[in-house]
């Protein structure tokens, strides 16, 4: 029987409690879950790839999951999945808007490689509003991000905001 290897790709800029929930739950569905930390040309990251890799590795270690590994990649997802021997893509869904985008991506990935299945996991209800983009925006304007990220990630984001400079007048 072949191993089920899953890939959970993302920019993780920064990794949120929602991401951690999908990692924890996704790790139960496969023998090995690879967290693929990638770049996205349409996003302006707050953290470098190396910083995001270290952040995700630290958060995964805190989850205590022995079947999860963290790997950086900068390639077409299907090519990365093939190179890693993956047969499952794990994607988290928060809302209908996520579904529309992810449904389209799943269809394109299926056209590129029929042997790789996409599995959607609904975010825990309490975590559904969390998005990395919003976490960064809240932090940049001096808001409290502690309900959305771990303490260590919160410290990382606050330190970065101190370097970049806080936005807003109030």
Backbone as a ProteinNet text record, in pm:
[ID]
protein_1_A
[PRIMARY]
XXXXXXXXXXXXXXXXXXXXXXXXXXXXXXXXXXXXXXXXXXXXXXXXXXXXXXXXXXXXXXXXXXXXXXXXXXXXXXXXXXXXXXXXXXXXXXXXXXXXXXXXXXXXXXXXXXXXXXXXXXXXXXXXXXXXXXXXXXXXXXXXXXXXXXXXXXXXXXXXXXXXXXXXXX
[TERTIARY]
84.8	0	89.5	61	144.3	108.2	204.7	184.4	98.3	16.7	-58.4	24.7	71.4	151.3	69	50.8	-27.2	58.9	15.8	83.1	-19.5	16.6	-63.8	19.6	-9.7	71.4	16.9	105.2	62.4	180.2	149.7	256.2	281.8	178.8	192.6	263.4	208.4	271	179.7	166	227.6	135.1	187.6	105.5	8.7	-117.6	-222.2	-271.7	-358.9	-421.9	-508.7	-563.8	-640.9	-553	-434.8	-340.2	-304.2	-275	-236.6	-348.6	-472.9	-587.7	-592.7	-571.5	-573.3	-455.4	-340.1	-223.9	-253.5	-306.6	-337.8	-437.7	-543.9	-648.2	-604.7	-531	-483.3	-384.1	-306.3	-206.6	-271.1	-397.7	-469.6	-516.4	-517.9	-572.2	-468.2	-340.9	-233.7	-124.3	-39	74.5	179.8	202.9	296.8	230.8	237.7	186.5	305.3	322.6	429.1	366.6	415.7	371.4	463.7	407.6	484.6	476.4	584.1	589.2	639.2	555.6	585.4	579.7	616.1	602	477.7	420.5	306.3	332.2	351.8	385.9	281.6	157.7	52	43.3	124.9	122.8	252.4	242.2	359.4	389.4	481.4	501.7	565.4	524.6	583.4	714.6	721.5	837.6	901.8	1033.4	1105	1066.5	1100.3	1073.8	1143	1266.9	1342.1	1276.6	1228.5	1161	1030.3	956.5	829.9	852.7	956.3	991.6	1021.9	1103	1138.3	1014.8	926.7	805.4	714.8	697.1	611	673.7	804.5	872.3	852.7	865.1	848.2	705.6	606.7	466.4	432.1	485.1	461.7	524.8	644.2	709.5	623.8	563	478.3	352.9	308.8	191.3	226.6	354.2	398.1	355.7	348.1	306	429.1	440.3	560.9	552.4	437.4	424.8	415.3	462	455.4	596.6	623	751.2	724.1	817.8	804.7	911.4	867	957.6	923.3	1024.3	1001.9	1000.9	921.1	923.2	883.2	930.5	898	877.6	766.1	738.1	587	546.8	407.4	371.8	260.8	224	222.5	168.1	160.4	300.1	392.4	530	594.2	570.8	622.5	563.3	432.7	365.7	423.8	442.3	501.7	641.3	722.5	859.9	863	760.9	753.5	676	625.2	548.7	411.4	359.3	229.7	114.7	8.4	-112.6	-235.3	-213.3	-322.9	-276.9	-361.5	-341.5	-444.6	-401.1	-490.6	-509.3	-634	-665.2	-768.4	-748.4	-842.6	-942.3	-1065.6	-1171.9	-1229.6	-1247	-1308.1	-1448.8	-1466.2	-1593.8	-1620.3	-1735.9	-1775.2	-1672.9	-1618.4	-1518.9	-1396.3	-1354.2	-1243.3	-1279.5	-1402	-1443.1	-1434.5	-1483	-1481.9	-1339.7	-1247.9	-1108.1	-1048.2	-1065.9	-1006.3	-1065.2	-1194.4	-1260.5	-1195.8	-1172.1	-1107.4	-965.3	-890	-753.3	-751.6	-844.9	-851.9	-878.1	-965.7	-994.9	-873.4	-799.9	-678.5	-573	-556	-458.4	-496.6	-625.5	-671.2	-641.2	-657	-622.7	-473.3	-391.8	-247.3	-201.2	-272.8	-235.2	-355.7	-414.7	-534.7	-506.8	-380.5	-349.1	-342.1	-349.7	-341.9	-479.8	-530.7	-662.9	-651.3	-751	-757.1	-862.7	-824.9	-915.4	-933.9	-1059.6	-1090	-1128.6	-1069.3	-1106.6	-1166.5	-1283.3	-1346.7	-1274.2	-1245.6	-1183.8	-1280.1	-1224.8	-1305.4	-1385.9	-1510.5	-1599.8	-1537.3	-1470.8	-1411.2	-1292.6	-1238.7	-1120	-1149.7	-1273.9	-1308	-1275.2	-1287.8	-1257.3	-1108.6	-1022.5	-879.7	-816.6	-747	-669.6	-538.1	-429.6	-298.3	-297.7	-361.5	-366.9	-429	-537.2	-604.4	-522.4	-454.5	-367.4	-260.2	-198.7	-94.5	-152.4	-269	-331.5	-365.5	-422.8	-456.6	-330.1	-224.2	-98.5	-37.6	-39.7	18.4	-53.1	-180.9	-256.3	-265.3	-182.6	-172.1	-278.6	-349.6	-453.7	-398.1	-481.1	-445.1	-464.4	-357.5	-366.7	-357.9	-355.6	-339.4	-449.8	-573.1	-672	-651.1	-556.5	-546.2	-418.9	-316.1	-186.5	-132.5	-34.2	28.4	106	143.1	218.4	350.1	419.7	549.4	533.7	433.9	409.8	366.8	286.6	246	369.9	463.6	587.3	664.5	669.9	738.4	674.2	541.5	469.3	488.2	476	493	634.4	733.9	871.9	887.4	823.1	831.5	760.8	645.8	573.2	658.1	728.8	817.5	925.7	973.5	1074.1	1014.3	896.3	831.3	769	723.5	653.8	503.6	441.5	296.3	226.6	110.2	30.4	-83.8	-140.7	-259.7	-229.8	-335.8	-324.3	-361.2	-434.3	-487.7	-418.3
-118.4	0	125.1	217.2	336.4	438.2	517.9	622.8	734	790.4	910.6	1029.3	1105.3	1224.2	1344.5	1435.2	1555.2	1679.3	1778.3	1908.6	2012.5	2093.3	2209.5	2331.6	2392.4	2504.7	2638.7	2734.6	2868.7	2961.1	3090.6	3186.7	3199.4	3177.7	3179.9	3307.5	3420.6	3550.4	3641.7	3619.4	3516.2	3394.5	3289.4	3172.3	3210.3	3173.8	3209.4	3085.9	3109.4	2997.6	2916.1	2980	2908.1	2811.2	2856	2766.5	2648.9	2678.2	2572.6	2469.7	2514.8	2424.1	2331.6	2387.4	2305.2	2208.4	2251.5	2162.4	2047	2078.7	1973.9	1873.8	1922.9	1834.2	1762.6	1833.5	1772.7	1661.3	1673.9	1571.3	1437.5	1438.9	1315.3	1241.1	1309.9	1252	1183	1209.9	1156.5	1096.9	1017.7	961.8	1068.9	1153	1263.8	1388.9	1498	1626.4	1720.8	1769.3	1864.2	2003.3	2091.5	2230.3	2299	2338.3	2402.3	2553.5	2614.1	2759.4	2817.4	2897.5	2945.3	3096.6	3142.5	3283.8	3298.4	3416.2	3445	3581.3	3585.1	3711.9	3821.7	3783.4	3883.9	3937.8	3883.9	3928.6	4001.2	4095.7	4169	4120.4	4026	3965.5	4060.5	4043.2	4116.7	4051.7	3919.2	3841.2	3774	3757	3687.4	3539.7	3471.6	3327.5	3255.5	3290.5	3225.5	3250.1	3371.8	3403.9	3326.3	3316.6	3242.4	3093.6	3039.3	2898.4	2873.6	2959	2943.2	2956.5	3049.9	3072.3	2948.6	2894.2	2776.4	2655.9	2637	2524.9	2532.9	2651.8	2671.2	2638.4	2683.3	2657.9	2510.1	2444.7	2300.7	2223.9	2261.8	2195.3	2208.9	2325.5	2347.7	2259.6	2222.2	2134.1	1989.9	1954.7	1820.7	1711.6	1743.5	1646	1583.6	1450.6	1386.2	1349.1	1370.2	1336.5	1461.2	1574.9	1700.5	1753	1793.5	1857.9	1988.4	2079.1	2212.2	2226.9	2265.9	2278.1	2406	2480	2596.2	2554.4	2623.7	2596.7	2721	2725.9	2835.5	2776.3	2707.2	2636	2619.7	2571.3	2534.5	2427.5	2442.7	2351.8	2206	2177.6	2039	1981.3	2061.2	2013.7	1984.4	2072.6	2051.4	1923.9	1905.5	1785.8	1659.5	1660.1	1543.3	1514.7	1620	1602.9	1542.3	1571.3	1519.8	1388.8	1340.2	1215.4	1230	1351.9	1377.8	1337.5	1289	1255.1	1330	1419.1	1496.6	1640.9	1734.4	1875.1	1910.6	1965.8	2006	2156.2	2198.6	2341.2	2375.7	2488.5	2534.9	2632	2623.2	2712.8	2787.8	2919.5	3001.4	3044.8	3081.9	3140.4	3106.1	3149.2	3122.5	3179.1	3296.7	3356.9	3266.3	3205.3	3109.9	2992.9	2943.3	2826.8	2853.7	2968.2	2999.4	2996.6	3060.1	3062.1	2921.8	2853.5	2720.7	2617.7	2630.1	2540	2554.2	2678.8	2703.6	2647.2	2670.2	2619	2465.7	2403.6	2257.3	2203.4	2270.3	2229	2240.2	2349.4	2367.3	2263.5	2239.7	2139.2	2000.8	1971.1	1841.2	1827.5	1936.1	1933.3	1907	1958.6	1941.5	1802.2	1743	1609.6	1544.3	1448.2	1379.3	1290.8	1259.2	1168.3	1238.1	1370.5	1445.8	1500.2	1458.7	1501.7	1623.3	1709.9	1823.9	1794.9	1813.5	1793.7	1928.9	1969.2	2095.2	2069.7	2146.4	2141.2	2275.5	2271.5	2394.8	2439.3	2566.6	2620.6	2605.8	2586.2	2585.3	2715.2	2707.5	2824.3	2943.6	2918.9	3029.5	3093.6	3024.9	3073.6	3123.1	3111.8	3143.6	3285.9	3386.7	3521.3	3552.8	3467.3	3499	3484	3588.7	3588.3	3659.8	3605.8	3667.3	3813.7	3841	3978.7	4072.7	4029.1	4112.1	4123.1	4015.3	4018.9	4125.6	4127.3	4227	4368.1	4385.7	4518.6	4567.5	4480.6	4517.1	4557	4476.3	4504.8	4636.6	4660.8	4783.8	4909.1	4894.7	5008	5005.5	4922.4	4923.6	4845.4	4756.3	4676.2	4551	4487.6	4367.6	4243.6	4170.9	4050.1	3921.7	3933.8	3814	3709.6	3745.8	3639.2	3557.7	3599.1	3540.7	3461.5	3483.9	3417.1	3373.4	3285.3	3243.1	3360.2	3347.4	3452.2	3482.2	3378	3396.1	3466.3	3426.6	3492.7	3636.9	3660.5	3797.4	3882.5	3830.2	3903	3932.1	3833.3	3852.3	3964.7	3963.2	4063.9	4202.5	4211.1	4340.7	4395.3	4308.4	4352.1	4403.2	4336.1	4379.4	4513	4530.6	4657.2	4770.4	4743.5	4845.5	4886.2	4790.3	4818.8	4896.8	4854.5	4917.2	5052.4	5064.4	5184.5	5162.3	5199.8	5185	5286.4	5249.4	5336.4	5398.6	5503.9	5564	5684	5757.4	5881	5868.6	5768.2	5764.3	5660.9
0	0	0	-90.1	-100.6	7.5	38.7	139.1	82.5	169.7	132.8	177.6	79	107.8	65	159.1	131.6	134.4	58.7	57.8	99	196.4	235.1	197.6	81.9	35.7	83.8	95.2	130.2	147.8	158.4	184.4	334.4	415.9	561.8	607.8	568.1	595	674.6	804.5	888.9	902.6	963.6	994.6	1106.2	1088	1184	1259.3	1355.8	1426.7	1331.6	1229.7	1128	1050.5	1010.7	943.2	1033.2	1159.2	1253.6	1267.9	1266.9	1275.7	1154	1034.9	913.2	913.9	960	969.6	1064.1	1180.6	1280	1223.4	1164	1111.9	984.2	898.3	774.4	799.6	905.7	937.1	972.6	1009.9	1042.4	917.5	804.4	680.6	593.9	621	537.5	625.6	562.9	636.4	662.2	561.2	573.1	517.1	592.7	545.1	530.2	409.2	379.7	373.1	457.4	452.9	352.7	239.8	134.6	147.2	192.9	209	77.3	13.9	-120.4	-131.1	-245.5	-277.6	-363.8	-362	-448.2	-510.3	-641.1	-706.3	-685.9	-656.1	-639	-496.4	-405.8	-266.5	-232.6	-141.3	-94.2	47.5	62.6	194.9	296	420.9	532.2	574.3	557.6	598.6	477.8	482.2	375.4	377.1	270	263.4	378.3	406.7	514.1	650	671.4	797.7	810.5	700.3	704	725.3	662.9	685.3	832.2	892	1033.8	1121.8	1088.5	1165.4	1160.1	1039	1022.9	1091.4	1077	1144.3	1295.1	1350.1	1494.8	1537.4	1458.6	1493.5	1480.5	1378.5	1360.3	1475.8	1516.7	1630.7	1756.2	1774.6	1892.6	1888.9	1768.6	1757.2	1793.7	1788.9	1827.2	1730.3	1603.7	1503.1	1438.5	1445.9	1394.6	1246.8	1183.4	1041.4	953	1005.1	930.9	909.5	785.3	754.6	681.4	690.4	631	523.6	402.7	289.3	213.6	174.6	90.3	-55.9	-136.9	-280.4	-358	-480.9	-570	-708.7	-724.3	-848.9	-862.9	-975.3	-995.5	-892.3	-824.8	-716.2	-760.5	-876.5	-923.4	-945	-996.3	-1014	-878.1	-780.6	-645.5	-586.7	-603.4	-550.9	-613.2	-743.8	-811.2	-756.1	-740.7	-692.5	-552.2	-472.6	-335.9	-326.7	-438.8	-438.6	-376.2	-372.9	-308.8	-400.1	-337.1	-410.6	-358.5	-262.2	-203.5	-181.8	-219.7	-185.2	-80.2	30.5	138.9	130.9	128.7	120.8	227.5	291.2	392	331.5	377.3	331	449.9	433.1	536.8	497.7	372.3	330.3	184.3	135.1	-2.8	-100.5	-71.3	-159.7	-172.2	-63.2	-68.7	-158.4	-145.5	-222.8	-372	-415.8	-558.9	-614.1	-543.8	-587.3	-581.7	-470.6	-451.6	-548.1	-578	-673	-811.1	-850.4	-978.7	-979	-870.8	-862.4	-864.6	-793.4	-791.3	-931.7	-1004.8	-1141.6	-1232	-1218.4	-1298.9	-1261.5	-1132.4	-1088.4	-1138.2	-1139	-1189	-1338.3	-1412.5	-1555	-1575.4	-1485.9	-1496.3	-1452.5	-1354.2	-1306.1	-1239.4	-1309.4	-1258.6	-1137.5	-1112.1	-1001.7	-866	-866.2	-740.8	-706.3	-591	-545.2	-454.3	-459.8	-368.1	-262.8	-137	-24.3	44.4	61.9	127.8	272.8	362.7	503.6	541.6	598.7	647.2	773.9	780.2	901	1018	1135.9	1257.1	1261	1303	1302.7	1374.4	1484.1	1560.5	1488.8	1388.4	1318.8	1177.1	1132.9	994.6	951.6	1036.3	986.5	972.6	1024.1	1028.9	890.4	848.5	724.3	751	698.8	718.8	675.4	564.3	512.5	616	678.3	778.8	906.7	943.6	1061.9	1042.6	925.3	897.3	900.2	841.1	837.4	977.5	1058.6	1196.7	1272.2	1256.8	1326.1	1278.6	1149	1094.7	1145.3	1179.3	1231.7	1384.7	1448.3	1593.4	1667.1	1597.7	1662.2	1728.1	1806.1	1881.5	1794.8	1766.8	1684.8	1767.5	1899.2	1983.6	1965.5	1926.5	1907	1778.8	1693.3	1560.1	1534.3	1616.8	1598	1733.4	1730.4	1856	1916.1	2041.1	2111	2039.8	1997.1	1932.7	1797.9	1720.3	1591.6	1615.1	1716.3	1751.2	1776.9	1853	1881	1752.7	1661.1	1532.5	1452	1446.4	1368.6	1429.9	1562.3	1629.8	1606.1	1613.2	1587.8	1444.9	1350	1210.5	1190.7	1255.9	1246	1304.7	1412	1470	1371.1	1292.6	1190.4	1073.5	1029.4	913.8	947.6	1070.4	1112.6	1110.9	1219.5	1233.3	1144.1	1093.2	1007.2	1086.1	1034	1094.2	1181.8	1212.3	1287.2	1434.4	1473.2	1609.2	1693
[MASK]
++++++++++++++++++++++++++++++++++++++++++++++++++++++++++++++++++++++++++++++++++++++++++++++++++++++++++++++++++++++++++++++++++++++++++++++++++++++++++++++++++++++++++

